[in-house]
Amino acid sequence: MESTLEPAATIGHVIDLECLICGRRFRPDEVDYLCPDHGDDGILDVTYDHERIARDLSPASLALDHDHSMWRYRPLLPIASASTVPPLRVGGTPLYPAPRLGADLGLPHLWVKDEGVQPTGSLKDRASAVAVVKAQERGARVVTTASTGNAAAALAGVAASVDQPVVIFVPATAPEAKVAQLLAYGATVVLVEGSYGDAFELSMRAADRFGWYVRNTGVNPYMSEGKKTAAFEIAEQLGWHVPDVLTVGVGDGCIIGGLHKGFRDLLALGWTDRMPRLIGVQAEGSDYLAEAWEGDVDVVTKPGIDAHTVADSISAGRPADRIKAMRAVRDTGGAFVRVSDQQILAAVPELARGCGVFAEPAAAAAYAGLRVAVDQRLVTADDRIVVLATGTGLKDVPSAMRSISDAGIAPLRVPPDLDAVADALATHRPIER
């Protein structure tokens, strides 16, 4: 199928794609994904004409826009003017004040951004929405990705809404709930008996052989562009005053890289006057970037590690978007912190009880990391802080059950008798908050 859209070199307000290693620039129609001079490490960054964007979009015009999906920021996205966006409402997720959580931490200015309410339950719907548009601009027959679950579900769900075939490579250890989502959406699912890295490599080889469009993080430069819309929303929801600190779980690094890109865009447009400090939270068993941060090691050459954590969505032995992730932290004066699996699981019910957001382990890690940041004095009581909860707890029910069991939370069991209910309530001691 041939594209009838405008030439790729003039898509939207995009100027070019810049290699993060050598700075070489390409027109969008010159390269598919990576800088050819650096192989798999040649990650590209999309650059925009912010002067043109400012003529088409402003905080005042956004205030009049009744479309509260991510597409309200369309001039800041790398898609053609003639492109049709998927019908699922992606974006527009709530930002909740969290005074009880904040009081517990001594942080009176705390918010939680809940990405679990996205159509497939995670922030990765934002990237997949862009991927599907880009694939259809190219007339792609099939879109493929490798994922531990969330990116796969996002691609499968958004693609299903426009009848776009997808083939998804997932480690055989992925949670059953996530695999069930893929199958329900009609995706062709390939369970790989190996690690996420094995699934990633196999998806790339398959794409090369069969001519499929690749959605993979760290390869496709447009995935950060979808994820950056969360930064736009946070700033807009706070009255165009960016937070002082934002914490987020980090695996492959695309989300924190996308947030950085979004806040940079706002700064370039003059809509905000500073950048937030970005704190990336990694599991102890998947701490590639935390290691590199502490040792000031070059992530281009640093070898991978053997990653293992209960938080499957942030498990990555060698993060594909490690260059953007490290730049995000360094450029903003942020940090990487580690949390144990025990701290991650404890954060699931703490977050749910403290503000009503039920998060999967990888999402709850952002709150666990905030606790560590408090202990390490990386934040202060004067800071305005946002915790980005990237996915719903329904993604991984076994881990959720384990987290509440570890916290000593259990239902009351009674016979069908009201006196028995009264007796059970009389002896029940609620978990102290």
C-alpha positions in Angstrom: 0.0 0.0 0.0 1.5 3.4 -1.0 1.3 6.4 1.3 -0.5 9.4 -0.1 0.7 11.7 2.7 3.0 14.6 2.5 6.7 13.8 2.1 8.4 12.5 5.2 10.9 15.3 5.1 8.2 17.8 5.8 6.0 15.9 8.3 4.4 18.2 10.7 6.8 20.7 12.4 9.7 18.3 12.4 13.1 19.7 11.3 15.2 16.6 11.3 16.5 13.6 13.4 19.7 14.1 15.3 22.1 11.3 16.4 22.7 11.5 20.1 26.3 10.1 19.7 27.8 12.1 16.8 25.2 14.8 16.3 24.7 13.9 12.6 21.4 15.0 11.3 19.0 13.3 8.9 15.8 14.1 7.1 13.0 11.8 8.4 12.9 10.1 5.0 16.7 9.4 5.0 16.7 6.8 7.8 14.3 4.3 9.2 15.3 4.2 12.8 18.9 4.6 13.8 22.0 6.5 12.8 23.8 4.2 10.3 27.2 5.2 11.7 26.6 3.7 15.1 24.5 0.6 14.7 22.2 -0.3 17.5 23.6 2.5 19.7 22.8 5.2 17.1 19.6 6.5 18.8 18.0 9.5 17.1 16.2 12.5 18.6 13.4 14.3 16.8 14.0 18.1 16.5 11.2 20.6 15.9 10.7 24.1 14.6 9.4 25.6 17.8 8.8 29.0 16.2 6.3 27.5 13.8 4.7 25.5 16.6 4.2 28.6 18.7 2.2 30.1 15.8 -0.1 27.1 15.8 -0.4 26.3 19.5 -0.4 28.2 22.8 -1.6 27.7 26.3 -4.5 30.0 25.5 -5.6 27.9 22.5 -5.2 24.7 24.5 -7.6 26.2 27.1 -10.3 26.4 24.5 -9.7 22.9 23.1 -12.2 20.3 24.2 -10.1 17.4 23.0 -8.3 16.2 26.2 -6.5 13.4 24.6 -2.8 13.5 23.7 -3.7 14.7 20.2 -4.4 18.2 21.6 -0.6 18.6 21.3 -0.6 17.5 17.7 1.7 20.3 16.4 4.3 19.0 18.9 4.1 15.5 17.5 5.9 14.0 14.5 2.9 13.1 12.3 1.7 14.3 9.0 -1.2 16.8 8.8 -3.2 14.4 6.7 -2.8 11.5 9.1 -5.8 10.0 10.9 -5.2 9.3 14.6 -6.6 6.1 16.3 -10.1 6.5 17.8 -9.1 5.2 21.3 -8.8 8.1 23.7 -5.1 8.1 24.8 -3.9 10.7 27.3 -5.8 13.1 29.4 -5.0 11.1 32.6 -5.7 12.6 36.0 -3.2 14.3 38.3 -4.3 13.7 41.9 -3.2 15.7 44.9 -1.9 13.3 47.5 -1.9 15.1 50.8 -2.0 11.9 53.0 1.0 10.4 51.2 2.7 13.7 51.4 2.1 14.1 55.1 3.6 10.6 55.7 6.8 11.7 53.9 6.9 15.3 55.1 6.2 16.5 51.6 3.2 18.9 51.6 3.2 19.4 47.8 2.7 16.0 46.3 0.7 14.7 43.3 0.3 11.3 41.7 -0.2 11.1 37.9 -2.3 8.0 37.2 -1.5 6.4 33.8 -3.3 3.2 34.8 -6.5 4.7 33.3 -5.2 4.6 29.8 -7.2 2.3 27.3 -4.8 -0.6 27.9 -3.8 0.4 31.4 -0.4 2.0 31.0 1.5 5.1 29.8 2.8 3.1 26.9 -0.4 3.7 25.0 1.0 7.1 24.2 4.0 5.7 22.3 1.9 3.0 20.6 -0.6 5.5 19.4 2.2 7.4 17.6 3.7 4.1 16.3 0.4 3.1 14.7 0.1 6.4 13.0 3.7 6.3 11.7 3.2 2.7 10.5 0.1 3.7 8.5 1.9 6.7 7.1 4.4 4.2 5.7 1.8 1.8 4.5 3.2 -0.9 6.8 1.5 -4.3 6.5 2.5 -5.4 10.0 3.8 -3.6 13.2 6.0 -5.5 15.6 7.5 -5.0 19.1 9.2 -6.8 21.9 7.9 -6.2 25.4 7.5 -7.6 28.9 3.8 -6.8 28.5 2.8 -3.2 28.7 4.2 -1.9 25.4 2.8 -5.1 23.8 -0.7 -4.5 25.2 -0.6 -0.9 24.2 0.4 -1.7 20.6 -2.2 -4.5 20.4 -5.0 -2.4 21.7 -4.3 0.7 19.7 -3.7 -1.4 16.5 -7.0 -3.3 17.1 -8.9 0.0 17.0 -7.8 0.6 13.4 -7.5 -3.1 12.3 -3.7 -2.9 12.0 -2.1 -6.4 12.2 0.6 -6.8 14.8 3.1 -9.5 15.8 4.4 -9.3 19.4 7.4 -11.0 21.0 7.1 -11.5 24.7 9.3 -13.4 27.2 7.5 -16.6 28.2 7.7 -15.4 31.9 5.5 -12.4 31.2 2.4 -12.1 33.6 -0.6 -14.1 32.3 -2.8 -11.0 32.6 -0.6 -9.2 30.1 -0.5 -12.0 27.7 -4.3 -12.4 27.9 -4.7 -8.8 26.9 -2.6 -9.3 23.8 -4.6 -12.4 22.7 -7.9 -10.7 23.4 -6.9 -7.8 21.1 -6.2 -10.3 18.3 -2.4 -9.8 18.2 -0.2 -12.6 17.0 1.8 -13.4 20.1 5.2 -15.1 20.1 6.3 -16.3 23.5 10.0 -16.4 23.6 11.7 -18.9 25.9 14.4 -16.4 27.0 14.9 -12.9 28.4 13.4 -9.6 27.3 16.7 -9.1 25.4 16.2 -12.3 23.5 12.7 -11.2 22.6 13.9 -7.8 21.5 16.6 -9.3 19.3 14.2 -11.8 17.7 11.7 -9.1 16.9 14.3 -7.0 15.2 15.5 -9.9 13.1 11.9 -10.8 12.2 11.2 -7.2 11.2 14.3 -7.1 9.0 13.4 -10.3 7.2 9.7 -9.7 6.8 9.7 -5.9 6.3 7.6 -5.1 9.3 7.4 -1.7 11.0 9.3 -1.6 14.4 7.8 -0.1 17.5 10.7 -1.0 19.8 11.9 1.4 22.4 15.4 2.6 21.8 15.2 1.9 18.1 12.2 3.8 16.9 12.9 7.6 17.7 9.2 8.4 17.6 8.3 6.5 20.8 9.8 9.2 23.0 7.6 11.7 21.2 4.4 9.9 22.3 5.6 9.5 25.9 6.6 13.1 26.2 2.9 14.1 26.1 2.7 13.1 29.8 5.0 16.0 30.6 2.8 18.4 28.6 -0.2 17.2 30.7 1.5 17.5 34.0 2.6 21.1 33.2 -0.8 22.1 32.0 -2.6 20.5 34.9 -0.3 22.5 37.3 -1.2 25.7 35.5 2.0 25.7 33.4 4.2 25.5 36.5 6.4 22.5 36.2 7.1 20.5 39.3 10.4 20.7 41.1 10.8 16.9 41.1 9.3 14.0 39.2 9.9 10.4 40.1 9.4 7.5 37.6 10.3 3.9 37.4 13.0 3.2 34.8 13.6 0.1 32.7 14.5 0.7 29.1 14.6 4.4 29.7 12.1 5.6 27.1 9.6 7.1 29.5 12.1 9.2 31.5 13.7 10.2 28.2 10.3 11.2 26.8 9.5 13.2 29.9 12.8 15.1 29.5 12.0 15.8 25.9 8.5 17.1 26.7 9.7 19.5 29.4 12.5 20.7 27.0 9.8 21.4 24.3 7.9 23.5 26.8 11.0 25.4 27.8 11.9 26.0 24.1 8.3 27.4 23.5 8.6 29.7 26.5 5.6 28.2 28.2 7.6 27.2 31.2 10.8 28.8 32.7 12.6 25.8 34.1 13.1 22.0 34.1 12.1 19.6 36.9 14.7 17.4 38.5 14.0 13.9 37.1 14.6 11.0 39.5 14.8 7.6 37.8 13.9 4.7 40.1 15.4 1.3 39.3 14.9 -2.1 40.9 18.0 -3.4 42.7 18.1 -6.4 40.4 17.8 -4.2 37.3 20.0 -1.2 38.1 22.1 -0.8 35.0 21.5 3.0 34.8 21.9 3.5 38.6 25.3 1.7 38.3 26.3 3.9 35.4 25.1 7.1 37.2 27.1 6.3 40.4 30.2 5.4 38.5 30.0 8.1 35.8 30.2 5.3 33.2 29.6 5.8 29.5 26.3 3.9 28.8 27.3 3.6 25.1 30.0 1.1 26.0 28.9 -0.2 29.4 28.0 -3.9 29.0 24.7 -5.3 30.1 23.8 -6.9 33.4 21.6 -9.9 34.3 18.3 -8.2 35.2 15.8 -9.8 37.6 13.0 -8.1 39.5 9.4 -8.6 40.5 8.7 -5.3 38.6 8.8 -6.9 35.1 8.0 -3.6 33.3 11.3 -2.1 34.5 13.5 -5.1 34.0 16.1 -4.5 31.4 19.7 -5.9 31.3 20.9 -3.2 28.9 18.3 -0.4 28.5 17.6 0.3 24.9 17.0 4.0 25.5 19.9 4.3 28.0 21.4 7.4 26.3 18.2 9.4 26.5 17.6 8.2 30.1 21.0 9.2 31.3 20.8 12.6 29.5 17.4 13.2 31.2 18.9 12.8 34.7 22.1 14.6 34.0 20.6 17.6 32.2 18.0 18.2 35.0 20.3 17.8 38.0 18.3 14.7 38.9 19.5 11.2 40.1 18.9 7.5 39.8 17.9 5.6 43.0 17.5 1.9 43.7 14.7 0.1 45.5 14.4 -3.5 46.5 11.6 -5.8 45.4 10.4 -5.7 49.0 10.2 -1.9 48.9 8.4 -2.0 45.5 5.8 -4.5 46.7 5.3 -2.5 49.9 4.6 0.6 47.8 1.7 -1.1 46.0 -0.8 -1.0 49.0 0.8 2.2 50.4 0.0 4.1 47.2 -3.4 2.5 46.9 -4.4 3.3 50.5 -2.8 6.7 50.4 -4.4 8.2 47.3 -6.6 5.6 45.7 -4.2 4.7 42.8 -3.8 1.0 42.3 -0.4 0.5 40.6 1.5 -2.4 39.2 5.0 -3.0 40.8 6.9 -1.0 38.1 4.5 1.9 38.7 4.6 1.7 42.5 8.4 1.8 42.2 8.1 5.5 41.6 6.6 6.0 45.0 9.1 3.6 46.6 11.8 5.6 45.0 10.4 8.8 46.4 10.8 7.4 49.9 14.5 6.6 49.1 14.9 10.1 47.7 13.6 11.6 51.0 16.1 9.4 53.0 18.9 10.6 50.7 17.8 14.2 51.0 17.3 14.5 47.2 14.0 16.3 47.8 12.9 18.9 50.4 9.6 19.8 52.0 9.4 22.9 49.8 9.6 20.9 46.6 6.5 20.4 44.4 6.7 16.7 43.5 4.9 14.4 41.0 5.0 10.6 41.2 4.3 9.1 37.8 2.4 5.8 38.3 2.8 4.3 34.8 0.5 1.3 34.9 -2.5 -0.3 36.7 -2.2 -3.0 39.4 -4.6 -5.1 37.3 -1.6 -5.8 35.0 -0.1 -8.2 37.6 -2.6 -9.5 40.1 -0.3 -12.2 41.6 2.2 -9.5 42.6 -0.6 -7.4 44.0 -1.8 -10.3 46.1 1.7 -10.9 47.3 2.1 -7.2 48.2 -1.0 -7.1 50.4 -0.1 -10.4 52.0 3.3 -9.1 52.9 1.7 -6.0 54.4 -0.5 -8.2 56.6 -3.7 -7.2 54.9 -6.4 -9.9 54.7 -10.1 -10.1 54.4 -12.4 -11.0 57.3 -13.9 -14.5 56.9 -17.3 -15.1 58.6 -20.4 -17.4 58.3 -23.6 -15.8 56.9 -24.5 -14.4 60.4 -24.7 -10.7 61.4 -23.5 -11.4 65.0 -20.4 -13.0 63.5 -19.8 -9.9 61.4 -20.1 -7.8 64.5 -17.6 -10.0 66.4 -15.1 -9.9 63.5 -15.3 -6.2 63.3 -14.8 -5.8 67.0 -11.5 -7.7 66.9 -10.3 -6.3 63.6 -7.5 -3.8 63.7 -7.1 -1.8 60.5 -3.6 -1.5 59.2 -2.1 1.7 60.5 -1.5 4.3 57.8 
